[in-house]
Structure formats: C-alpha cells, structure tokens
Amino acid sequence: MSPVKVISQQPPGGRCGLYTRYAEAIEAVTGWPHSVVHSETRDAHGEGFPSLAIRDVALQPEDAFILTPEEIRIHLAGLGVAPGTLNALMVRLQAIHDDFMRPLSG
C-alpha cells in the first residue's frame, strides 16, 4: 500500500480534489508514492471520502472540516520528516490550500 492515500468519491468533489493535490505535493517532495482509492462511502477523515491518510493514519482536521497544511506538517514532523523537507513541502501545500480557499473568500 502507498504511504499516502486519498479516499475520494468519483468524480472527486472539493475536498477530495484538495486532498489529491496535497498527496501529489507530498509525493513530489518526499518521494513517498500516493494512491487514490474511490469509495461510495461518505466518512470524512476516516475510512470513506474525503480522507487523507499518511502511513495508515487518517488525518483529522482540528475544525472537523478541512485539513490545513499545518496539520499535515505536524503529522509528518511526528514521523521524523526532516525540517528542510517540511519547509519545502509547506510552500507547496500552502499554495494549494490558498488556491482552494480563494473562491470561498471572494
């Protein structure tokens, strides 16, 4: 199994697309491959969509709605990812997050 897994509906919606973009950025920076699993089960941040799991842990957003780059950084730091790698990843994740949030704030 891939170290980074997205559980998505088909076709992907907002958070499913966001988490897929996060996973692609994580793969690009860490080299950890990602997979996208399509599900018909809605179980946000669990065993259904939308979910982002890293090393078999489904990440839980503090606001119970959307994962932030900082929440991903904290999880990866706990896994021992080097600070330089985390800094490079945060730039990518923040740009993805800002792009996702832009239509919501305008």
C-alpha atoms as a printed R data frame, in Angstrom:
    type eleno elety resid chain resno       x      y      z
1   ATOM     1    CA   MET     A     1   0.000  0.000  0.000
2   ATOM     2    CA   SER     A     2   1.143  3.552 -0.707
3   ATOM     3    CA   PRO     A     3   2.379  5.589  2.241
4   ATOM     4    CA   VAL     A     4  -0.006  8.391  1.202
5   ATOM     5    CA   LYS     A     5  -3.616  7.511  0.392
6   ATOM     6    CA   VAL     A     6  -6.567  9.640 -0.619
7   ATOM     7    CA   ILE     A     7 -10.068  8.256 -0.331
8   ATOM     8    CA   SER     A     8 -12.196 10.077 -2.879
9   ATOM     9    CA   GLN     A     9 -15.628  9.981 -4.365
10  ATOM    10    CA   GLN     A    10 -15.903  9.568 -8.128
11  ATOM    11    CA   PRO     A    11 -15.968 12.121 -9.609
12  ATOM    12    CA   PRO     A    12 -13.966 13.963 -6.943
13  ATOM    13    CA   GLY     A    13 -15.527 16.950 -5.250
14  ATOM    14    CA   GLY     A    14 -13.903 19.870 -3.481
15  ATOM    15    CA   ARG     A    15 -12.115 18.291 -0.531
16  ATOM    16    CA   CYS     A    16 -11.396 15.088 -2.474
17  ATOM    17    CA   GLY     A    17  -9.639 17.174 -5.127
18  ATOM    18    CA   LEU     A    18  -7.820 19.208 -2.483
19  ATOM    19    CA   TYR     A    19  -6.554 16.095 -0.700
20  ATOM    20    CA   THR     A    20  -5.416 14.600 -4.016
21  ATOM    21    CA   ARG     A    21  -3.408 17.746 -4.731
22  ATOM    22    CA   TYR     A    22  -1.927 17.587 -1.214
23  ATOM    23    CA   ALA     A    23  -0.944 13.940 -1.834
24  ATOM    24    CA   GLU     A    24   0.706 14.822 -5.147
25  ATOM    25    CA   ALA     A    25   2.742 17.538 -3.413
26  ATOM    26    CA   ILE     A    26   3.758 15.165 -0.618
27  ATOM    27    CA   GLU     A    27   4.923 12.634 -3.213
28  ATOM    28    CA   ALA     A    28   6.852 15.271 -5.172
29  ATOM    29    CA   VAL     A    29   8.745 16.474 -2.102
30  ATOM    30    CA   THR     A    30   9.198 13.289 -0.042
31  ATOM    31    CA   GLY     A    31   9.225 10.682 -2.802
32  ATOM    32    CA   TRP     A    32   6.516  8.706 -0.987
33  ATOM    33    CA   PRO     A    33   4.096  7.387 -3.617
34  ATOM    34    CA   HIS     A    34   0.428  8.136 -3.268
35  ATOM    35    CA   SER     A    35  -2.713  6.338 -4.317
36  ATOM    36    CA   VAL     A    36  -6.295  7.428 -4.802
37  ATOM    37    CA   VAL     A    37  -8.988  4.980 -3.755
38  ATOM    38    CA   HIS     A    38 -12.533  5.667 -4.924
39  ATOM    39    CA   SER     A    39 -15.315  4.996 -2.472
40  ATOM    40    CA   GLU     A    40 -19.054  5.452 -2.311
41  ATOM    41    CA   THR     A    41 -18.934  5.688  1.470
42  ATOM    42    CA   ARG     A    42 -19.008  9.149  2.996
43  ATOM    43    CA   ASP     A    43 -16.846  9.078  6.128
44  ATOM    44    CA   ALA     A    44 -14.833 12.281  6.226
45  ATOM    45    CA   HIS     A    45 -11.376 11.784  7.668
46  ATOM    46    CA   GLY     A    46 -11.908  8.086  8.256
47  ATOM    47    CA   GLU     A    47 -12.457  5.039  6.048
48  ATOM    48    CA   GLY     A    48 -14.525  6.835  3.407
49  ATOM    49    CA   PHE     A    49 -14.351 10.049  1.416
50  ATOM    50    CA   PRO     A    50 -12.919 12.631  1.736
51  ATOM    51    CA   SER     A    51  -9.855 11.401  3.605
52  ATOM    52    CA   LEU     A    52  -6.081 11.781  3.501
53  ATOM    53    CA   ALA     A    53  -4.102  9.041  5.221
54  ATOM    54    CA   ILE     A    54  -0.357  9.121  5.719
55  ATOM    55    CA   ARG     A    55   1.371  5.959  6.934
56  ATOM    56    CA   ASP     A    56  -2.017  4.354  7.661
57  ATOM    57    CA   VAL     A    57  -3.280  7.247  9.819
58  ATOM    58    CA   ALA     A    58  -6.297  9.198  8.586
59  ATOM    59    CA   LEU     A    59  -5.502 12.812  9.417
60  ATOM    60    CA   GLN     A    60  -8.104 14.637 11.478
61  ATOM    61    CA   PRO     A    61  -8.628 18.373 10.910
62  ATOM    62    CA   GLU     A    62  -8.899 20.496 14.024
63  ATOM    63    CA   ASP     A    63 -12.033 22.194 12.669
64  ATOM    64    CA   ALA     A    64 -13.542 18.788 11.711
65  ATOM    65    CA   PHE     A    65 -13.960 20.012  8.127
66  ATOM    66    CA   ILE     A    66 -10.779 20.612  6.118
67  ATOM    67    CA   LEU     A    67  -7.133 19.636  6.588
68  ATOM    68    CA   THR     A    68  -4.683 22.513  6.643
69  ATOM    69    CA   PRO     A    69  -1.042 22.469  5.580
70  ATOM    70    CA   GLU     A    70  -0.021 22.966  9.212
71  ATOM    71    CA   GLU     A    71  -1.922 19.855 10.313
72  ATOM    72    CA   ILE     A    72  -0.130 17.834  7.646
73  ATOM    73    CA   ARG     A    73   3.228 19.332  8.663
74  ATOM    74    CA   ILE     A    74   2.666 18.385 12.308
75  ATOM    75    CA   HIS     A    75   1.863 14.789 11.341
76  ATOM    76    CA   LEU     A    76   4.894 14.487  9.061
77  ATOM    77    CA   ALA     A    77   7.184 16.032 11.689
78  ATOM    78    CA   GLY     A    78   5.960 13.356 14.095
79  ATOM    79    CA   LEU     A    79   7.021 10.761 11.532
80  ATOM    80    CA   GLY     A    80  10.528 12.206 11.521
81  ATOM    81    CA   VAL     A    81  10.476 14.048  8.191
82  ATOM    82    CA   ALA     A    82  13.426 16.461  8.102
83  ATOM    83    CA   PRO     A    83  12.744 20.169  8.752
84  ATOM    84    CA   GLY     A    84  14.147 21.210  5.347
85  ATOM    85    CA   THR     A    85  11.820 18.798  3.593
86  ATOM    86    CA   LEU     A    86   8.886 20.052  5.658
87  ATOM    87    CA   ASN     A    87   9.688 23.670  4.782
88  ATOM    88    CA   ALA     A    88   9.772 22.875  1.062
89  ATOM    89    CA   LEU     A    89   6.528 20.950  1.349
90  ATOM    90    CA   MET     A    90   4.787 23.720  3.292
91  ATOM    91    CA   VAL     A    91   5.360 26.177  0.447
92  ATOM    92    CA   ARG     A    92   3.577 23.806 -1.959
93  ATOM    93    CA   LEU     A    93   0.795 22.835  0.448
94  ATOM    94    CA   GLN     A    94   0.059 26.446  1.372
95  ATOM    95    CA   ALA     A    95  -0.215 27.439 -2.306
96  ATOM    96    CA   ILE     A    96  -2.640 24.549 -2.904
97  ATOM    97    CA   HIS     A    97  -4.678 25.491  0.168
98  ATOM    98    CA   ASP     A    98  -4.782 29.193 -0.785
99  ATOM    99    CA   ASP     A    99  -5.897 28.297 -4.316
100 ATOM   100    CA   PHE     A   100  -8.668 26.093 -2.904
101 ATOM   101    CA   MET     A   101  -9.865 28.761 -0.456
102 ATOM   102    CA   ARG     A   102  -9.748 31.694 -2.913
103 ATOM   103    CA   PRO     A   103 -13.239 31.117 -4.410
104 ATOM   104    CA   LEU     A   104 -14.662 30.764 -0.900
105 ATOM   105    CA   SER     A   105 -13.285 34.095  0.291
106 ATOM   106    CA   GLY     A   106 -14.185 36.172 -2.764
